[in-house]
Amino acid sequence: MSPINAFRFSCSDPFDKENESENEDAIFYCGASPDFLKAAISDGAGGAGIFCGDWARHLVNNQPDKPFLSKDKAEEWFLGVSKNFYDSKVTQLDASDAFIVEKFHNDGSYATLVLIWWDTLRAELYYWGHGDSTLFLFEKNGDRSIPKLIFPIGEQSSLNDPPKLFNWNKKLDQRIQVEKKILKSDDQLILTTDSISRWLILQLMLLSPMEMPTLLGEQLYSSVSKEGELLESLNLRKEFNSTTALLEFIERGLQCPYIIIRKNLSDRIERAELEKDDLSILMLTK
């Protein structure tokens, strides 16, 4: 198979945060693993818990080399990364700051997480996660790009539902099953955190309307369909005439300098296309 191109971008909230050290999103990509190309994305839920950005980075940086083969293996991995995170953080706590100590022990740290493993030789994709960070899979059909998977945001009944989160001080009680798909040679993958996930879903409602009821599920599709004002605004702009054009725009855009990408995203926030938040995206294509 031809080499995989990886394009990525991540920035802190352009309006509410002063520097990149406040970015609570995390992206990981490794194309050199012997068995699988690995990628992960996580969004530290800063509104709950503490050290959530650090927890998000810890999760993605400790993605296992192979997908979980059983529930026991998943729980073993999660217990290990949770213990390592706790051990590294507890030694750094300032004992004189009772609020921080109590919040760390009582609330822990929250984050979404999506992990993917791509066997490029066998064209097999394995994926797992929860929350509103999202994996998008697109398949080429002639000149068309067709969305084939939107995961795991379909677990929600609306885009504004509180997402399922991973916390090192709570039991791993989410669905353990690793999912699998057979890919075609020119399939494209995108991983995004929540603000860009919502924007992509709304664009696809306009550009790929036939596929979206199945991809989103009944409840989420019904909820997104009621985003009338925002959908109408995007439709009036007619920035893209096809899903293919949208993906080409994203791929070109991710090759621009950081300051240009950040400005483009800031403009979309000002037009109310994107929610104010940390913003992260990883695109894998050939």
C-alpha positions as CSV (number, residue, x, y, z in Angstrom):
1,M,0.0,0.0,0.0
2,S,1.1,3.6,-0.6
3,P,2.4,5.6,2.4
4,I,0.0,7.3,4.7
5,N,0.1,11.1,4.9
6,A,-0.7,12.5,8.4
7,F,-1.7,16.1,8.7
8,R,-2.4,17.5,12.2
9,F,-3.2,20.7,14.0
10,S,-4.0,21.6,17.6
11,C,-4.5,24.9,19.4
12,S,-5.9,26.3,22.6
13,D,-9.1,28.2,22.5
14,P,-8.2,31.3,20.4
15,F,-10.4,33.6,22.4
16,D,-10.4,32.5,26.0
17,K,-6.9,31.2,26.5
18,E,-3.7,33.2,26.4
19,N,-1.2,30.5,25.4
20,E,-0.8,27.0,24.1
21,S,0.2,25.6,27.5
22,E,-3.6,25.8,28.4
23,N,-4.5,23.5,25.5
24,E,-6.3,20.5,27.0
25,D,-6.6,18.6,23.7
26,A,-4.1,15.9,22.8
27,I,-3.2,14.1,19.5
28,F,-0.9,11.1,19.1
29,Y,0.3,9.6,15.8
30,C,2.8,6.8,15.1
31,G,3.2,5.5,11.6
32,A,6.3,3.4,12.4
33,S,4.8,0.7,14.6
34,P,5.7,-2.8,13.3
35,D,2.1,-4.1,13.2
36,F,-0.2,-1.1,13.2
37,L,-0.3,2.5,12.4
38,K,-1.5,4.1,15.6
39,A,-3.4,7.3,16.2
40,A,-5.4,8.8,19.1
41,I,-7.2,11.9,20.1
42,S,-8.4,13.1,23.5
43,D,-10.1,16.2,25.0
44,G,-9.4,16.9,28.6
45,A,-12.7,18.0,30.2
46,G,-11.5,21.0,32.0
47,G,-14.9,21.8,33.5
48,A,-14.7,18.8,35.8
49,G,-11.8,17.3,37.7
50,I,-8.3,18.6,37.6
51,F,-5.1,18.1,35.5
52,C,-7.5,17.1,32.7
53,G,-5.2,18.2,29.9
54,D,-2.3,16.2,31.4
55,W,-4.6,13.2,31.7
56,A,-5.6,13.5,28.0
57,R,-1.9,13.6,26.9
58,H,-1.1,10.7,29.2
59,L,-3.9,8.6,27.6
60,V,-2.9,9.1,24.0
61,N,0.8,8.8,24.6
62,N,0.3,5.4,26.2
63,Q,-1.9,3.9,23.5
64,P,-1.0,0.2,23.3
65,D,0.7,-1.2,20.2
66,K,-2.1,-3.5,19.4
67,P,-5.9,-3.4,19.8
68,F,-7.4,-4.9,22.9
69,L,-8.3,-8.6,22.3
70,S,-10.5,-8.9,25.3
71,K,-12.3,-7.0,28.1
72,D,-9.6,-8.1,30.5
73,K,-6.8,-6.7,28.3
74,A,-8.6,-3.3,28.1
75,E,-9.1,-3.2,31.8
76,E,-5.5,-4.2,32.4
77,W,-4.3,-1.4,30.1
78,F,-6.6,1.2,31.7
79,L,-5.6,0.2,35.3
80,G,-2.0,0.5,34.3
81,V,-2.2,4.0,32.7
82,S,-4.4,5.2,35.6
83,K,-1.9,4.0,38.2
84,N,1.0,5.5,36.4
85,F,-0.8,8.9,36.0
86,Y,-1.8,8.9,39.7
87,D,1.8,8.0,40.8
88,S,3.3,10.7,38.7
89,K,0.9,13.4,39.8
90,V,0.6,12.7,43.5
91,T,4.3,13.3,44.1
92,Q,3.9,16.8,42.5
93,L,1.0,18.0,44.6
94,D,1.6,20.9,47.0
95,A,0.5,19.5,50.4
96,S,-0.2,23.0,51.6
97,D,-2.9,23.6,48.9
98,A,-5.8,21.6,50.4
99,F,-8.2,22.5,47.6
100,I,-5.9,21.0,44.9
101,V,-5.2,17.9,47.0
102,E,-8.8,17.2,47.7
103,K,-10.0,17.9,44.2
104,F,-7.3,15.5,42.8
105,H,-8.2,12.7,45.1
106,N,-12.0,13.1,45.1
107,D,-12.7,14.2,41.5
108,G,-9.8,12.8,39.5
109,S,-9.3,13.9,35.9
110,Y,-11.7,13.6,32.9
111,A,-11.2,13.2,29.2
112,T,-12.7,11.8,26.0
113,L,-10.7,9.3,24.1
114,V,-10.6,7.7,20.6
115,L,-7.9,5.1,19.7
116,I,-7.4,3.7,16.3
117,W,-5.1,0.9,15.0
118,W,-4.7,0.6,11.2
119,D,-3.1,-2.5,9.7
120,T,-2.2,-1.0,6.3
121,L,-1.1,-4.4,4.9
122,R,-4.4,-6.1,5.6
123,A,-6.4,-2.9,5.2
124,E,-8.0,-3.5,8.6
125,L,-9.0,-0.6,10.9
126,Y,-9.6,-1.2,14.7
127,Y,-11.1,1.5,16.8
128,W,-12.3,2.2,20.3
129,G,-13.4,5.1,22.5
130,H,-16.1,7.2,24.0
131,G,-17.2,10.8,24.1
132,D,-17.6,13.6,21.5
133,S,-14.1,13.4,20.1
134,T,-14.8,11.7,16.8
135,L,-13.5,9.4,14.2
136,F,-14.7,10.0,10.6
137,L,-14.1,7.5,7.8
138,F,-14.6,8.5,4.2
139,E,-14.6,6.1,1.2
140,K,-13.9,7.1,-2.4
141,N,-16.5,6.2,-5.0
142,G,-15.3,7.6,-8.4
143,D,-15.1,11.3,-7.9
144,R,-17.2,11.2,-4.7
145,S,-16.1,10.9,-1.1
146,I,-18.7,9.1,1.0
147,P,-18.8,9.1,4.8
148,K,-18.9,5.6,6.1
149,L,-18.3,5.9,9.8
150,I,-18.9,8.6,12.5
151,F,-17.8,7.2,15.9
152,P,-18.4,7.3,18.9
153,I,-20.5,10.5,19.0
154,G,-23.6,8.5,17.9
155,E,-23.9,7.3,21.5
156,Q,-25.3,10.7,22.3
157,S,-28.9,11.8,21.7
158,S,-27.8,15.4,20.8
159,L,-24.6,17.2,20.1
160,N,-24.9,19.1,23.4
161,D,-25.2,16.0,25.6
162,P,-22.5,15.6,28.2
163,P,-20.1,13.1,26.7
164,K,-19.0,9.9,28.3
165,L,-15.6,10.4,29.9
166,F,-12.6,8.4,31.1
167,N,-11.3,9.1,34.6
168,W,-8.3,7.5,36.2
169,N,-10.1,7.2,39.6
170,K,-13.2,5.5,38.2
171,K,-13.7,2.0,37.0
172,L,-13.6,1.4,33.3
173,D,-17.3,0.6,32.9
174,Q,-17.8,1.8,29.3
175,R,-18.2,-0.6,26.4
176,I,-15.0,-2.5,26.0
177,Q,-15.5,-4.0,22.6
178,V,-13.0,-2.9,19.9
179,E,-14.7,-2.4,16.6
180,K,-13.3,-3.4,13.2
181,K,-13.7,-2.3,9.6
182,I,-12.1,-3.4,6.3
183,L,-10.8,-0.4,4.5
184,K,-10.3,0.3,0.8
185,S,-6.9,1.5,-0.5
186,D,-7.9,5.2,-0.8
187,D,-10.0,5.6,2.3
188,Q,-9.4,8.7,4.4
189,L,-9.7,9.1,8.2
190,I,-10.2,12.2,10.3
191,L,-10.0,12.5,14.1
192,T,-11.3,15.6,15.7
193,T,-12.2,17.0,19.1
194,D,-15.7,18.2,19.8
195,S,-16.0,21.7,18.3
196,I,-14.6,20.6,14.9
197,S,-16.6,17.3,15.2
198,R,-19.8,19.3,15.3
199,W,-18.8,21.5,12.4
200,L,-18.0,18.4,10.3
201,I,-21.2,16.7,11.1
202,L,-23.2,19.8,10.2
203,Q,-21.3,20.2,6.9
204,L,-22.0,16.5,6.1
205,M,-25.7,17.0,6.8
206,L,-25.7,19.3,3.8
207,L,-23.2,17.5,1.6
208,S,-24.0,13.8,2.3
209,P,-27.7,13.8,3.5
210,M,-28.4,10.3,2.3
211,E,-25.8,8.7,4.6
212,M,-26.3,10.7,7.8
213,P,-29.4,9.1,9.3
214,T,-27.6,5.7,9.4
215,L,-24.2,7.1,10.5
216,L,-25.6,9.3,13.4
217,G,-28.4,7.0,14.6
218,E,-32.0,8.0,15.0
219,Q,-31.8,10.2,18.1
220,L,-28.7,12.2,17.2
221,Y,-29.8,12.6,13.6
222,S,-33.2,14.0,14.7
223,S,-31.5,16.4,17.1
224,V,-29.0,17.6,14.5
225,S,-31.8,18.1,11.9
226,K,-33.3,20.7,14.3
227,E,-30.2,22.9,14.1
228,G,-32.1,24.9,11.5
229,E,-30.5,28.3,11.9
230,L,-26.9,27.0,11.8
231,L,-27.6,24.6,9.0
232,E,-29.3,27.3,7.0
233,S,-26.4,29.7,7.6
234,L,-23.9,27.1,6.3
235,N,-26.1,26.3,3.3
236,L,-26.3,30.0,2.4
237,R,-22.6,30.3,2.4
238,K,-22.2,27.2,0.1
239,E,-18.5,27.0,0.9
240,F,-18.4,23.5,-0.4
241,N,-20.3,21.8,-3.2
242,S,-19.4,18.2,-2.3
243,T,-17.9,16.1,0.5
244,T,-14.9,15.7,-1.8
245,A,-14.4,19.4,-1.9
246,L,-14.7,19.6,1.9
247,L,-12.0,17.0,2.4
248,E,-9.7,18.6,-0.2
249,F,-10.1,21.9,1.7
250,I,-9.2,20.3,5.0
251,E,-6.2,18.6,3.5
252,R,-4.9,21.8,1.9
253,G,-5.7,23.8,5.0
254,L,-3.7,21.5,7.3
255,Q,-0.6,22.1,5.2
256,C,-0.7,25.8,5.9
257,P,1.4,27.5,8.6
258,Y,0.1,27.3,12.1
259,I,-0.9,31.0,12.3
260,I,-3.0,30.7,9.1
261,I,-4.9,27.6,10.3
262,R,-5.5,29.3,13.7
263,K,-6.9,32.4,12.0
264,N,-9.2,30.4,9.8
265,L,-10.6,28.6,12.8
266,S,-10.9,31.9,14.7
267,D,-12.9,33.3,11.9
268,R,-15.3,30.4,12.0
269,I,-15.8,30.8,15.7
270,E,-16.7,34.5,15.1
271,R,-19.2,33.4,12.5
272,A,-20.7,30.9,15.1
273,E,-19.7,27.9,12.9
274,L,-17.4,26.6,15.6
275,E,-17.9,26.7,19.3
276,K,-15.2,28.4,21.4
277,D,-12.9,25.6,22.6
278,D,-9.5,24.0,22.2
279,L,-9.4,22.8,18.5
280,S,-7.7,19.7,17.2
281,I,-7.8,17.6,14.0
282,L,-5.7,14.8,12.6
283,M,-6.2,13.7,8.9
284,L,-4.8,10.4,7.5
285,T,-4.8,10.1,3.8
286,K,-2.8,8.7,0.9
